[in-house]
Amino acid sequence: MLNKNLFFLLLLSGICLLFSACQQNPQMPELPEKQAVSATDMEKKKEDEIRSANYHYLEARFHIKEKSFDRAILSLKKAIDLDPDSFILNRDLIQMHLAQKNREKAAEIAEQLVERTPENVSSLLLFVQLKKDDIEPERLVEILQKILTLDPENKETFLRLGQIYMNQSDKVKALELFKRMVSEFPEYYVAWYYLGEIHLFDKQYELAKPAFLKTIELEPEIIEPRFQLVKVYEALNTPDKHKKIEETLNQVIELDPDNHRALLGLGLNHFKSGNKKTAEKLFATLAQDIEKDSALMMTAFDEYISGSNDRDAVIVFSQMLKTNPNSSTLNFFTAIAHQNDNQYEKAISYYQKVTPDHRQYKKAGLSIALLYKEMGQNKTAIHFLEDRLKESPKDIDTITYLSSFYEIEKDFDRALELLETAKRHSPENTDLLFRLGALQDKAGFNEKALEIMKAIIKIDPNDASALNYLGYTYADKGIFLDEALRLIQRAYDIRPDDGYITDSLGWVYYRLGDLEKAVKYLEKAARLTDYETIIADHLGDAYKRSGRFEKAVDAYEKAIANAESEDDKEIIPEIKKKIEAVKKRIHE
């Protein structure tokens, strides 16, 4: 149903009546008194406007059905002109802009709607959904808190706000919120689950345990809290730890007999508890299945390798490898497990057992080269890759890696020679060309680098990396700023959540002197990259130039704190000078 708040239209109708009265009394020198508008006339006018807004709304629905989206947008705009506070009309217009990939316009409409109807929960929720990545965390929290004040039973907002607190490591507020959620919704198992999560996050294992048990009590067939209980039992390390873990994982297997995560965990628990024969038997069964069951392999990978359980990963994969020691697949993943556990020599030995016919053979070879580099044996890595290149002279990945190792040795001639050779094999490989252009820039051939970036854009006009590289280079040099803005804006439209492209957009606005937009995009870039040094430095410059000195100091200090690479560390003295200069301005 459309919102009937047509006050401004009624006001206009009153003005029209007043004008009409003037026409009827031309001889009167003084302003006429306002003629009264009857309640019946006002109601009729309102009904007419509502019918008109409804007409345009239905017209828009017809255009949408016909896929005439531009016409639909025009019809919706006409309806909104008559009923500007209507959530439904604004929501549909926003959806139209999203369908046309115009997210910024959609977000702009949502923001305007919130300004007009600040107490409308639906409007606030829509605004949050569209702007959550673009607004300051403090304002996002403020809006979510307001939604909870207006609608205390909005479960989704509880969870979203709680997640923000957890991401910010604000354990106190997160705990307070989830306790309130449990109090508001005592039978809602999700509330108990997240209460357990915050206790687990805070290492309050004795408090996490009953929260997860309550979750299971309310929703007996749910599996995830049982895995969280396993973590709790591991951390509590009581004498009956292994028994509790076994019982919990068996409950999962009863609910889901083929649950790979539970089966792997059960084997690991048997191994750790000293019941190694049972563990070996279970791992042997899993090893037989793993070659033909990709889901099992991915579960093992996600749980123990991606999950950073390095020592457990070594146990799990080494045990499975015992059953099938010639398996290239198991050797490959056992190598990864040892690599993550910083056992580089062992990792190399397992990678070397991956046979040439296996799909991971090339990746195993590249990993060996990287491990040699990590061990400080860059020249050994080069010799190894030179041998692999003889096996596959046209392999682009091998050439690219080998080039990067020569780059480390400052042998730019050989590095560029390799990439030029690869370019002849694959002249339209834009990733390869980008690598070549970046290396030419580093080697001092700046004009050649720019020509390469232009060539990439000619091959692929939507290559965001090349667009950004060329645009940022112009912006940083302070040349061709209008062209730089055009290039970077295209890159940003393609990858709006890329922190480095967002930084480039902010930086070109800074160069153009549009400080409002510069700060807007540089703030977003800083959030996306967790205040990476150069980006935080750019933000500090924008704050300083716009007179926000305290914020500038804060940004500069974050830039220094996050300096990791050698290039970052080189600019620290310059940033320190900026801080001193800004602090003087503050105290003037």
Steps between C-alpha positions, in 0.01 A plus 500: 500500500636841406592753768234772509720774635422768235537808717706697253243436226222627724707806570540557128127462450444772760736731310309432178173596668655819628619589148150430370356745754739772379375462144142540609568831689739704281387838643597425858830674590570290806572126512181296522425289802568128459191318386408202709544157347227263604583162646313342210718683246818399683397136513411507131836655415681238705308219335581644157870515580499147640323373191757680286794350693337157477457548127870573448592210727288256296643651184850428634405139575383463141830638366695264728303204365587619148866540609485872416703597805572859397127563460431326830745735673328804350158377612626430851654846520162652406330296771763602757454867408140456618581280800867562590497314833359175365732215592359270231552750221853587609583131553391412147695792354807385690454149363480640147830685543660186646377298203681751279813463719474859620562428868606854583172646377308233693692586817440872442122444483511287815687775684249765390215276615658464844541876525127546430378207712762454774264296719402250230660165582463362147678804357781471752545129429514562126752780552720272711487226239614736224749715691652261753837499320513874437419660833707539811462206740397743774207629294400148398492397865297810584242416231473136608453606861224737387328217311504289818352790693218535246458124451638305801392170343707536184715187528700570185619833640605336826716257306645765266589733787646214702715397204635854471594501866675166459686617189612805697605269784269696729427201721322701768236647265463173311442308821253759629308487171478119481397479865222745420406294195474182709286690748272633221480166316564220754368232262699621201786254455701738281521748789647233725740389228643851460522542875713185499705643213587819687596302811714273282652805330576643845645162612232473769465127437300419813239754393507399134422136584147550647412744220578240234325227698190724523519553122492123450217461751288750305596360159610136556586426136735792452861401437719812516475562879627145553818585312531812715462280807794293376709819503380572853592150622841530333563830678371388841734199482326310780588132569191387309575730204548227241192314619286815473636575154433144383143511633432834332643398163307172512182706549585684177558170319167369625332807348714490186683166448709638214612817675865516395590764755378281786670186362834679462464653846420161649812347346712788631347466847576126509859573396549767767343287772748220430249272328719492190382167358143625483627827353706320234204286402273804461763701311565201271132496404503873438821475294334246269207735446695821458622441144145458370320735740600860433260623773694300760829651384356853508366444851840380618663797331253756640501360852870439553695702244286807435391485863862550612502181709856437384606222736165325467529528121837328510352213704188459285672500161806306613276228642298473181820495294617187686224302329583630153859638499512535120190717477594827332188660646587403858867590452397841370275579797744349750761735355267798555441390860875486569554829318242672721671348803828660382656161428631610162749218434232235559251697293741503205555125532124436474450746214773316307292181515218658298528337156498689166166350401325645806295819463693664787846425356563855383370651823721263699802620300416866553456432872843337516655810342319728746619291794861522381456878486353503852801303620731767356599282205379723216767377259398139568143600420618652171693185401200284588260710291746521209488115492119502517493755218692256279215254553238760401668790314174681436348471846401853596481437876848350516640790295326756722627344824851465361494863389400607852797312650740671257337828602593424862860456383470844328565326168239706317642416158438125542165563671381721213642260241289217647183707499564624144541136394174410672333795328593353161336172602191672637474856358152571638547357848409810699626362833839437341502842333415667830790322667729612217383862526545508877853358466589752228386777734714359781799470267464867406332462162199709599381593152514136387299404807228751415488376140452144628211614722339673202543181297327299774206742501477471122477120531262516796335839563375366835837396641465682833865446598637664186244782515597565859875476437491749214259734678689495829832563323353811340346613829817444699699702248231768494451473122198433277279516807170495311612189310626350826156552658327339200729193511480450875124555509463219244720275712298590810170424325636152425650434844340739751622301801866494396683708760785599269275613217289692753820664625586603145158659457543693826851603399399637161224704667766626742714607205197669342434690823163337573578429865149387595509214249867434571430442869190291424685251279826500696309420820336209324836383360657514845219288645526247219877459543512533879692827466778371273795740530489694172121520505494623860765756402279621214206529739714699742593740220133548409405563864786746541415693186134523604591627847415185697833494678426256782365246254807555285731414789298187573522386135875568484560304820306205359711523185818467706359220718410292194827544311629153409666503158830672431323753277264583789784542746682738266222760528473487883742794556294714262176405679656588836583845367139542392380408851729760656378768257134418562543498878646849478191611309278349772675700773512828311 
